[in-house]
C-alpha cells in the first residue's frame, strides 16, 4: 500500500512540474494580455 502511495506521489510531482512548465510558457508568451486583463479588473 505504502509503495503505491510513493509511486502516486512521484507521478503527481512529475505532473505538477509539467503543468508549471506549461503555465510558465503560456504566461511568458501572453504576458501583455494577462497584464492588461489584470489592470482592467
Order of alpha helices (4+ residues) and beta strands (2+ residues): alpha-alpha
